[in-house]
Amino acid sequence: TNTFIGYESGLGFGNGTNNTLIGFNTSVGNGIINSTAIGAGAYVNQSNSIVLGGSGGEYVGIGTSAPNAALEVANGDIYLPNSNNGIILTSPNGQCWRVTINNTGTLIRTSITCP
């Protein structure tokens, strides 16, 4: 079953299961399962994902309809209180880098495969 809350939420819904849409004109792509879209105009187009705002395991996208990491923010800053985690950035040539920081404030850059 699916749960749609809000005016025009799920309008034009085709198929998919266990999805939750909350807010005006929220929608979900065809065949998507176990996903949630929250906020006016939010659109989720990937199974097992959560999208906040209009447009591994669970993914959260802010300003994106198909997040590719645990948290993908299309525009804005990210605060990470755990020093063992980092931020993945994409350079102009498409290479991905994980950036962390040590106790003296030095940035540590590690080349990684893009998610």
C-alpha positions, 0 to 999 in steps of 0.5 A: 500500500501507499500513503499520499497526504496533501492536495494533488499528492500522488496525482498521476501515480502509476505503480509502486508499493510502500511509498509515502508522499507528504505535501502539496503535489508530491510524487513518486516515479513509476515502479518505485518502492519503499520511498518517501517524498516530503515537502511541496513539489518533492519528487522521489525517483529511486527506490529505498530513498527519502527526498526532502524538498521539491526538486547505501541503504536509505538515501536522503536527497535535498534538492535532488530526485535521485540521491547517490549517497547517504546524504546528497545536498544539491546546494548548501553546506553540510555539518558533520560532527563525527570526525571519522566521516568526510564530505565527498566533492566532485572536481571539475574533471569528474573525479571524486574526493573525500575530504576530512580534517585532522586535529590541527585543521589540515584538510586530508583529501583522498581520491575515491570512486564516485558514488 
